[in-house]
């Protein structure tokens, strides 16, 4: 069975630097058209099902805005 992952962004901490977007090997991250409370367009995931859990995005985030969780079967 294929492992599944959930990527969670802290929208309010994200300053939209796009480092996570640049380093995602699956190219499934993008900037949100809506701004956060600080006036930045935060990054987010656009295709959760395609995430391979490599954590490249989280490793590159200078503000530690990204968490990755492996989903259990049935989640």
Phi, psi and omega per residue, in radians:
X1 nan 2.434 -3.134
X2 -1.243 2.308 3.061
X3 -1.238 2.492 3.138
X4 -2.117 2.587 -3.068
X5 -2.302 2.709 3.057
X6 -2.143 2.218 3.116
X7 -1.830 2.228 -3.117
X8 -2.124 2.219 3.115
X9 -1.828 2.419 2.971
X10 -1.522 1.661 -3.042
X11 -1.022 -0.599 -3.066
X12 -1.338 -0.439 3.102
X13 -1.504 -0.422 -3.048
X14 -1.219 2.327 3.120
X15 -1.887 0.198 3.049
X16 1.163 0.633 -3.099
X17 -1.265 -0.315 3.087
X18 1.280 0.151 3.096
X19 -1.078 -0.735 3.140
X20 -1.088 -0.700 3.138
X21 -1.102 -0.746 -3.115
X22 -1.132 -0.587 -3.038
X23 -1.704 -0.038 3.123
X24 -1.266 2.043 -3.107
X25 -1.197 -0.401 -3.137
X26 -1.618 -0.147 3.134
X27 0.972 0.873 -3.099
X28 -1.990 0.260 3.104
X29 -1.988 2.641 3.128
X30 -2.737 2.830 3.049
X31 -1.353 2.457 3.107
X32 -1.327 2.389 3.097
X33 -1.186 -0.385 3.111
X34 -1.487 2.553 3.114
X35 -1.627 2.711 3.064
X36 -1.553 -3.045 -3.085
X37 -1.090 -0.432 3.140
X38 -1.542 -0.067 3.127
X39 1.580 0.198 3.124
X40 -1.697 2.684 2.975
X41 -1.559 1.823 -3.092
X42 -1.311 2.715 3.075
X43 -1.362 2.763 3.091
X44 -2.800 2.996 -3.132
X45 -1.699 2.386 -3.110
X46 -1.875 -0.192 3.132
X47 -2.546 1.371 -3.071
X48 -0.978 -0.688 -3.078
X49 -1.126 -0.417 -3.105
X50 -1.543 -0.078 -3.127
X51 -1.138 2.295 3.137
X52 -1.757 0.013 3.080
X53 1.263 0.439 -3.092
X54 -1.256 -0.389 3.114
X55 1.194 0.302 3.075
X56 -1.055 -0.691 -3.136
X57 -1.085 -0.823 -3.120
X58 -1.145 -0.653 3.137
X59 -1.151 -0.574 -3.092
X60 -1.511 -0.287 -3.063
X61 -1.219 2.008 -3.114
X62 -1.259 -0.298 -3.104
X63 -1.883 0.143 3.097
X64 0.941 0.848 -3.090
X65 -1.605 -0.083 -2.977
X66 -2.082 2.290 3.041
X67 -2.133 2.491 3.130
X68 -2.189 2.287 -3.111
X69 -2.166 2.386 3.023
X70 -1.465 2.267 -3.133
X71 -1.470 2.498 3.063
X72 -1.390 2.805 3.112
X73 -1.012 2.284 -3.141
X74 1.658 -0.173 3.125
X75 -1.455 nan nan
